[in-house]
Amino acid sequence: MTLTPEDYKIYIGIVDHSAHRDPAEYVVSVHKLDHTVCHLFCAPISRKNPSGPRAKAVETWGRHEANHKHCNNLRDKKFVAYLRYRDFRLFCKCFGSVQSYESQLTMFRFLWRCVDEGILKEEQVWSVMPNLEFGPESRRYIDCSR
């Protein structure tokens, strides 16, 4: 794959409010290869709306370099894949089509939707999937798969 400065890198990481926060709040960050644009896709937990988080996207940009302070502070940040400039609009459409639940569910279902649309490959998403195993006595089960 030949990349251009207009293409992007996709990362996923955890917002570092607290290392012990459960469930962890995941963010997908997308960086233009020329460093002028940084997009964050997230489903933050809302204190004002107890029914659940709202999915949202945030963009920063600059003529020379975007503000990357939020994505630089992500914990366990992992590279997902490269994204072609021509696929960016479809990538955003995939994000808009995913219902917002807990951050773990929303962000990984978003990545799986990108697989369904042919933007990402299955092995790219599997390589960044968290190990979300709970003890046998736990009634909690989080399924981040398809």
Secondary structure in CASP SS format (residue, H / E / C, confidence):
PFRMAT SS
TARGET T0000
AUTHOR 0000-0000-0000
METHOD secondary structure of the structure
MODEL  1
M C 1.00
T C 1.00
L C 1.00
T C 1.00
P C 1.00
E C 1.00
D C 1.00
Y E 1.00
K E 1.00
I E 1.00
Y E 1.00
I E 1.00
G E 1.00
I E 1.00
V C 1.00
D C 1.00
H C 1.00
S C 1.00
A C 1.00
H C 1.00
R C 1.00
D C 1.00
P C 1.00
A C 1.00
E C 1.00
Y E 1.00
V E 1.00
V E 1.00
S E 1.00
V E 1.00
H E 1.00
K E 1.00
L C 1.00
D C 1.00
H C 1.00
T C 1.00
V E 1.00
C E 1.00
H E 1.00
L E 1.00
F E 1.00
C E 1.00
A C 1.00
P C 1.00
I C 1.00
S C 1.00
R C 1.00
K C 1.00
N C 1.00
P C 1.00
S C 1.00
G C 1.00
P C 1.00
R C 1.00
A C 1.00
K E 1.00
A E 1.00
V E 1.00
E E 1.00
T E 1.00
W E 1.00
G C 1.00
R C 1.00
H C 1.00
E C 1.00
A C 1.00
N C 1.00
H C 1.00
K H 1.00
H H 1.00
C H 1.00
N H 1.00
N C 1.00
L C 1.00
R E 1.00
D E 1.00
K E 1.00
K E 1.00
F E 1.00
V E 1.00
A E 1.00
Y E 1.00
L E 1.00
R C 1.00
Y H 1.00
R H 1.00
D H 1.00
F H 1.00
R H 1.00
L H 1.00
F H 1.00
C H 1.00
K H 1.00
C H 1.00
F H 1.00
G H 1.00
S H 1.00
V C 1.00
Q C 1.00
S C 1.00
Y C 1.00
E C 1.00
S H 1.00
Q H 1.00
L H 1.00
T H 1.00
M H 1.00
F H 1.00
R H 1.00
F H 1.00
L H 1.00
W H 1.00
R H 1.00
C H 1.00
V H 1.00
D H 1.00
E C 1.00
G C 1.00
I C 1.00
L C 1.00
K C 1.00
E H 1.00
E H 1.00
Q H 1.00
V H 1.00
W H 1.00
S C 1.00
V C 1.00
M C 1.00
P C 1.00
N C 1.00
L C 1.00
E C 1.00
F C 1.00
G C 1.00
P C 1.00
E C 1.00
S C 1.00
R C 1.00
R C 1.00
Y C 1.00
I C 1.00
D C 1.00
C C 1.00
S C 1.00
R C 1.00
END
